[in-house]
């Protein structure tokens, strides 16, 4: 089929116009050139003179130039003489007005488009050794805060964020929550982390760590797994292994996630982690503060350090060799993690100590040559009392079954669990041997219902958030219930042991949380772990051991179990005494400060061991122990 010239020209014209501003400018240039040539030819053909008194007319070049000047600047025709020349110049001016107006409009539109493109965050990121965060959730603010703190000793650090949100909105949200970026630069880009072409703009191959946040929507794990695969299975991936940290919400997806990660990704199973921490913290007042201290970059953190001076020495000798660091275990040369190993374990070449310390360069052997051990204070008369425990669970969500299962590993035979929820609960999957289960139906926000259930008679109370309703409504229920519980406790002169869970961290301030027992767990713990493991992925294995019922965990035990009270002594004495029970002492709790947040609720982790301390009968020693 043959097409006419008109059809071909129109097709070519439409294609070039659709190419954007450059195509339009090209046609404007052609139109301007034709107008100038035509007007120049009119002057030559009709012999039009710029000055009627001149005997000779203008040359073609001169005529074209005059037309061009009139096209570009209408002011040049003010001194023209002779109506024929004025008419030609007027036509040139009209052409110029239209062409220049169109050109200005195109340039202005092009600039606006460029500004909009910059606002959308589509430009390439040229950072190296940065932390890359993919996705967006409420956890991102805590993650950013912790990474900023971790980067505070670096001169130039960067956090790059890629999420399916408007770039300007993300920047405004971050600035609204985080005031001080310190030495860290925050760069935000808008895009879909599942699309390889869009992740390329944030330079993932140059990133030191990639943190993938689980979105707040259904089937969130599918998003996480596909994002991981976009890196590990990419044809254009880098040769070196990625350092990917991600969260998984459903246990059924863990195996698929590990396959997708191909050894390059570490996954945090959030539901299991929250259940474990809830079960542990509800039974020990102050434990949640200890976990928070260890997971935050502010203050002391966990470090791995190889120390040749310890080769051939025992683990007990190692824990007594540090004055300003606390040893909790060994990263063995066979890559195994040993938390609170036997005191006679001999440290080999290639082993590293796992230490709580202010910084990696403070993990140094600095104990005094002679340590004053007051063995006469070791003869204590403490007898541990084992009795059944009563636990009250207020509210219910998918983590409830896991929390009860975790409690089963800690409590004594004959213990009881009472659940209060406003709807029937399916507990058919539970197989309990140590605990009796009772379910009450009612609202956790109703004062009469709470009073009738007598919360003051329970050893532990767990406030669980409702995941089936709006976040703010769920947190409001938790806050109201928490206020009633505190008041009931005050009326009965009972200091209730409460652990509460909130979904929005911003509601923590509304809750007026002034007691260690009221510590809010949930997304904040997950955010802290993502940040810590992002800096050192080996910490994942350490946390797995600490949060498991098997093996050594963190306990707060009465100080009277270890020493006689009434005489000041150094913490070295408590390290020595705890070692006799095959325990690693890492801190203490002064109970007279238990309600004082400025004193960290009395919790002191990794104290200077040579400093003299005087304890009271109510104080506790923080140890790593198997029971």
FENJOZI-V177553 format. One record per backbone hydrogen bond with DSSP energy under -1.0 kcal/mol. NH is the residue of the N-H (numbers start at 1). CO is the residue of the C=O. Records with the same first field share a line. If there is no record, write none. Layout:
NH->CO ; CO
This chain:
8->4
9->5
10->6
11->7
12->8
13->9
14->10
15->11
16->12
17->13
18->14
20->17
24->20
25->21
26->22
27->23
28->24
29->25
30->26
31->27
32->28
33->29
34->30
35->31
36->32
37->33
38->34
39->35
40->36
41->37
42->38
43->39
44->40
45->41
46->42
48->43
54->51
63->59
64->60
65->61
66->62
67->63
68->64
69->65
70->66
71->67
72->68
73->69
76->73
77->74
78->75
80->77
86->82
87->83
88->84
89->85
90->86
91->87
92->88
93->89
94->90
95->91
96->92
97->93
98->94
99->95
100->96
101->97
102->98
103->99
104->100
105->101
106->102
107->103
108->104
109->105
110->106
111->107
112->108
113->109
114->110
115->111
116->112
117->113
118->114
119->115
120->116
122->117
125->201
129->206
131->158
132->209
133->160
134->211
135->162
140->137
143->139
144->140
145->141
146->142
147->143
148->144
149->145
150->146
151->147
152->149
154->151
157->183
159->185
160->131
161->187
162->133
163->189
165->163
170->166
171->167
172->168
173->169
174->170
175->171
176->172
177->173
178->174
184->181
185->157
187->159
189->161
191->163
195->192
199->195
200->196
202->199
203->200
206->203
208->130
209->130
210->243
211->132
212->245
213->134
217->215
224->220
225->221
226->222
227->223
228->224
229->225
230->226
231->228
232->228
233->229
234->231
237->234
244->264
245->210
246->266
248->268
253->250
254->251
257->253
258->254
259->255
260->256
261->257
262->258
264->261
266->244
268->246
270->248 ; 268
273->269
274->270
275->271
276->272
277->273
278->274
279->275
280->276
281->277
282->278
287->284
290->286
291->287
292->288
293->289
294->290
295->291
296->292
301->357
303->355
305->353
310->307
311->308
312->347
313->310
315->345
316->343
318->314
319->315
320->316
321->318
326->356
328->354
329->354
330->338
331->352
332->336
335->332
338->330
340->328
345->342
347->313
351->348
352->331
353->305
354->329
355->303
356->326
357->301
362->359
364->362
367->321
373->371
375->373
377->374
378->375
380->378
391->416
392->460
393->418
394->462
395->420
400->397
403->399
404->400
405->401
406->402
407->403
408->404
409->406
410->407
411->407
415->412 ; 434
416->389
417->436
418->391
419->438
420->393
421->440
430->427
436->415
438->417
440->419
442->421
446->443
450->446
451->447
452->448
453->449
454->451
457->454
458->455
459->390
460->390
461->497
462->392
463->499
464->394
474->470
475->471
476->472
477->473
478->474
479->475
480->476
481->477
482->478
483->479
484->480
485->481
486->482
487->483
488->484
489->485
490->486
491->487
492->488
494->489
496->494
499->461
500->519
501->463
502->521
507->504
508->505
511->507
512->509
519->516
521->500
526->522
527->523
528->524
529->525
530->526
531->527
532->528
533->529
534->530
535->531
536->532
539->536
540->537
542->538
543->539
544->540
545->541
546->542
547->543
553->625
555->623
557->621
559->619
561->558
562->559
563->559
564->377
569->613
571->609
572->609
573->570
575->571
576->572
577->573
578->574
579->575
580->576
581->578
582->579
583->578
584->624
586->622
587->622
588->604
589->620
590->602
593->590
594->591
596->593
599->596
600->597
601->596
602->599
603->600
604->588
606->586
609->323
611->608
613->569
619->616
620->589
621->557
622->587
623->555
624->584
625->553
